[in-house]
Amino acid sequence: MPDTNGDDKNFAPTVEVRAMKARLAFIAGALAFLAGCGSATDAVTFQAPPSFHSRASLGPFMQLWSAAPHNDIMLLSMPTQVDWNKTLSQADLSDERLQKKERIKICGGTQDALLVILQGETKVDNDSSSQASDIQFLATDVRGKTYMAMYARPLHSPADPAAESAIRNVCPK
């Protein structure tokens, strides 16, 4: 009979294998839990325009929608409130050109938000290349969380009014 104190060299791999299986089972359970937790839109009224199609989701934290050609909308739900003024002041925006940063009211004037408009680089599909883009993002706090909605499109291409409206509709349900 093997020694369960770990002194038996033949028993150690079995203990390691069991520990690894337990960790993998925990990770699989956590991923299944996150997948069943809902979406980033559960607590807010945000809705992507009909011309945008869901491309990716990471549990209740992030959703991404795309429309041709290379127009993307992303919604992030952060578990805590973020100080965006501090974050932006510390951010390295050397490759991006900040065009506008302003506090606005959304949700019929009842919700404070930070709107940032800049030009920068965004990834193109699953390729490692990037393209120059016009980027708008809006950050607002809802029920103790910070939500960030972002709309990116190719540089100098016309804006989609429905996409611009969608990122300004991150209101509490």
C-alpha positions as CSV (number, residue, x, y, z in Angstrom):
1,M,0.0,0.0,0.0
2,P,1.4,3.4,-1.0
3,D,2.5,5.9,1.7
4,T,0.0,8.8,1.8
5,N,2.5,11.1,3.6
6,G,4.2,11.7,0.2
7,D,7.3,9.7,1.2
8,D,6.6,7.0,-1.4
9,K,8.1,8.2,-4.8
10,N,5.5,6.1,-6.7
11,F,2.6,7.8,-5.1
12,A,3.6,11.4,-5.7
13,P,2.6,11.5,-9.4
14,T,-0.8,10.2,-8.5
15,V,-1.3,13.1,-6.0
16,E,0.0,15.6,-8.6
17,V,-2.4,14.2,-11.3
18,R,-5.3,14.4,-8.9
19,A,-4.4,18.0,-8.0
20,M,-4.1,18.9,-11.6
21,K,-7.5,17.3,-12.4
22,A,-9.0,19.2,-9.5
23,R,-7.6,22.5,-10.8
24,L,-8.8,21.8,-14.3
25,A,-12.3,20.9,-13.0
26,F,-12.3,24.1,-11.0
27,I,-11.3,26.2,-14.1
28,A,-13.9,24.4,-16.3
29,G,-16.5,25.1,-13.7
30,A,-15.6,28.7,-13.4
31,L,-15.7,29.1,-17.2
32,A,-19.1,27.4,-17.3
33,F,-20.3,29.7,-14.5
34,L,-19.1,32.8,-16.3
35,A,-20.7,31.7,-19.5
36,G,-24.0,31.4,-17.7
37,C,-23.7,34.7,-15.9
38,G,-25.4,36.7,-18.6
39,S,-24.0,39.4,-20.7
40,A,-22.5,42.9,-20.4
41,T,-25.9,44.3,-21.4
42,D,-27.8,42.7,-18.5
43,A,-28.0,45.9,-16.3
44,V,-28.0,48.5,-19.0
45,T,-30.3,49.4,-22.0
46,F,-27.4,49.2,-24.5
47,Q,-28.4,47.5,-27.8
48,A,-26.2,47.2,-30.9
49,P,-27.8,48.4,-34.1
50,P,-29.5,45.7,-36.3
51,S,-26.7,46.1,-39.0
52,F,-24.1,45.0,-36.4
53,H,-23.7,41.2,-35.7
54,S,-22.4,39.7,-32.5
55,R,-18.8,38.6,-33.0
56,A,-17.6,37.7,-29.5
57,S,-18.6,37.6,-25.8
58,L,-16.6,37.0,-22.6
59,G,-19.2,36.2,-20.0
60,P,-20.7,39.2,-18.3
61,F,-17.7,41.4,-19.0
62,M,-17.5,42.1,-22.7
63,Q,-19.4,41.9,-26.0
64,L,-18.2,42.8,-29.5
65,W,-20.3,43.5,-32.6
66,S,-19.2,44.1,-36.2
67,A,-20.6,45.5,-39.4
68,A,-18.9,45.6,-42.8
69,P,-16.5,47.1,-43.6
70,H,-14.4,47.1,-40.4
71,N,-17.0,48.9,-38.1
72,D,-16.9,47.6,-34.6
73,I,-18.8,48.2,-31.4
74,M,-17.6,46.9,-28.0
75,L,-19.3,47.1,-24.6
76,L,-17.2,46.4,-21.5
77,S,-18.7,46.0,-18.0
78,M,-16.0,46.5,-15.4
79,P,-16.6,45.0,-11.9
80,T,-15.8,48.3,-10.2
81,Q,-15.9,52.0,-10.9
82,V,-13.0,53.4,-12.9
83,D,-11.6,56.9,-12.5
84,W,-11.4,57.7,-16.3
85,N,-9.8,61.1,-15.8
86,K,-6.9,59.5,-13.9
87,T,-6.7,56.6,-16.4
88,L,-6.6,58.9,-19.4
89,S,-4.1,61.2,-17.9
90,Q,-1.8,58.2,-17.2
91,A,-2.4,56.5,-20.6
92,D,0.2,56.6,-23.3
93,L,-1.7,58.0,-26.2
94,S,1.4,58.6,-28.3
95,D,0.1,56.7,-31.3
96,E,-3.4,58.1,-30.9
97,R,-4.6,61.7,-31.5
98,L,-7.1,62.9,-29.0
99,Q,-9.7,65.0,-30.7
100,K,-12.2,65.5,-27.9
101,K,-12.7,64.6,-24.3
102,E,-15.8,66.0,-22.6
103,R,-18.4,65.2,-19.9
104,I,-21.9,64.8,-21.4
105,K,-25.3,63.8,-20.2
106,I,-27.0,60.7,-21.6
107,C,-30.2,58.8,-20.9
108,G,-32.4,61.9,-21.3
109,G,-30.0,64.0,-19.2
110,T,-30.1,61.8,-16.1
111,Q,-26.8,59.9,-16.5
112,D,-23.2,61.4,-16.5
113,A,-20.7,60.1,-19.0
114,L,-17.3,60.8,-20.4
115,L,-17.1,60.9,-24.2
116,V,-13.6,60.6,-25.8
117,I,-13.1,60.9,-29.6
118,L,-9.7,60.0,-31.0
119,Q,-7.8,58.7,-34.1
120,G,-5.7,55.6,-33.6
121,E,-5.0,52.1,-34.8
122,T,-7.4,49.1,-34.5
123,K,-6.8,45.5,-35.4
124,V,-8.2,44.2,-38.6
125,D,-10.3,41.0,-38.1
126,N,-8.0,38.2,-36.8
127,D,-5.1,39.5,-38.8
128,S,-2.1,41.0,-37.1
129,S,-2.3,44.1,-39.2
130,S,-4.0,47.3,-38.1
131,Q,-5.7,50.2,-39.8
132,A,-6.1,53.9,-39.0
133,S,-9.4,54.4,-37.3
134,D,-11.8,57.0,-35.9
135,I,-12.7,55.8,-32.4
136,Q,-15.3,57.0,-30.0
137,F,-15.7,55.7,-26.5
138,L,-18.1,56.6,-23.8
139,A,-17.7,55.6,-20.1
140,T,-20.4,55.8,-17.5
141,D,-21.1,54.3,-14.0
142,V,-24.2,52.2,-13.4
143,R,-24.9,50.5,-10.1
144,G,-21.3,50.5,-8.9
145,K,-19.8,49.3,-12.2
146,T,-18.1,51.3,-15.0
147,Y,-19.4,50.6,-18.5
148,M,-17.4,51.5,-21.6
149,A,-19.0,51.5,-25.0
150,M,-16.7,52.0,-28.0
151,Y,-17.4,52.5,-31.7
152,A,-14.5,52.2,-34.2
153,R,-14.6,52.7,-38.0
154,P,-12.0,53.2,-40.7
155,L,-10.4,56.7,-40.6
156,H,-12.4,59.3,-42.5
157,S,-15.2,56.9,-43.4
158,P,-18.7,58.2,-42.7
159,A,-20.0,57.6,-39.2
160,D,-23.0,55.3,-38.7
161,P,-25.6,57.4,-36.8
162,A,-27.1,54.3,-35.3
163,A,-23.8,53.1,-33.9
164,E,-23.1,56.6,-32.5
165,S,-26.5,56.6,-30.9
166,A,-26.0,53.1,-29.5
167,I,-22.8,53.9,-27.6
168,R,-24.7,56.9,-26.0
169,N,-27.4,54.6,-24.7
170,V,-25.8,52.9,-21.8
171,C,-28.5,53.6,-19.3
172,P,-29.6,51.7,-16.2
173,K,-32.5,49.3,-16.8
